[in-house]
Amino acid sequence: MSQLTKEIESYTKKAWLDQPEDIEAMLQFNQETGRNFVVVLYLNGFLDNMTILLYDYYLRAKAEEGDFEALKNMAARQLRDIGNSFKSDYHMSDSHTLLLRAACEAYEVKGFEELTELLKAVQQYLVRMFYWADLSMPWKEMCDAYNQIKKPEW
Amino acid sequence: MKKLKLTFHGKDFYARLLTEEAPNTVAAIESAGVFESRVGYAKLANREFFFQTPVFADETENPTYSEKGHVIFYGPRQSICVFYDELVPLGYSNQFGIIEDEKQLEELRKEADTIWEKQGDIIRVEVIEE
């Protein structure tokens, strides 16, 4: 297991029960414009999709499915794009750094086994962050407010 | 008989583990030992709560149309999901446990319904032998 994979696992463990600093930073973003709600909402949608996408990549690597170079490069580009979104859209700097480092490592892996280990660790980390994004949204209150707004139309 | 013990809100709940139908999933969860996680409430389905586990179990060994009392493992999120009351499920899931006792389910419903109002409480999970 690579040093980076161990670090990612360590981040996931640290964020297991305690809210990570990245989430605290995300919750500050756009507060001054009154639109932090949009940040939380979009982060939920973003991670909802990225966790499923990365899981698919992980399963393909685990099954040694398809061309190794193509899968490796596709995964690396995806990790890079996710990392950049963490910074620009959500102000989550630890996640940004981890994902960019993972992208660099993905480009360098020598075989399916290394790629599988890396993707597994990243995917599990993203799931943890997804659940923290989920906990950041006051779902019941938002649903109640939405129902009030929509009531005249329904 | 192996059971999944779930402890939250100060109460214990037990699901019989389907060691014949989903042996690998049960073994994977058992290998995690005792762990804690934070509960969330399902957003699209109803009467379901879930929590992430430190376990990867990628095979859908026992695809079952979800019903009240079913305990399933959702691989893409490494999560255990508990269907605790009558519901319209989203589809088939990897069932590895079942809560059969109606009294248990009634008690579980009282606690699980509150998760929609307040997510994030800690749940303790372990596999026990009875």
HADDOCK unambig.tbl for C-alpha pairs under 7 A between the chains (distance, minus, plus):
assign (segid A and resid 16 and name CA) (segid B and resid 37 and name CA) 6.98 0.50 0.50
assign (segid A and resid 17 and name CA) (segid B and resid 37 and name CA) 6.40 0.50 0.50
assign (segid A and resid 17 and name CA) (segid B and resid 38 and name CA) 6.70 0.50 0.50
assign (segid A and resid 52 and name CA) (segid B and resid 76 and name CA) 6.06 0.50 0.50
assign (segid A and resid 55 and name CA) (segid B and resid 76 and name CA) 5.82 0.50 0.50
assign (segid A and resid 127 and name CA) (segid B and resid 77 and name CA) 5.95 0.50 0.50
assign (segid A and resid 135 and name CA) (segid B and resid 119 and name CA) 6.44 0.50 0.50
assign (segid A and resid 135 and name CA) (segid B and resid 120 and name CA) 6.41 0.50 0.50
assign (segid A and resid 140 and name CA) (segid B and resid 116 and name CA) 6.56 0.50 0.50
assign (segid A and resid 140 and name CA) (segid B and resid 117 and name CA) 6.00 0.50 0.50
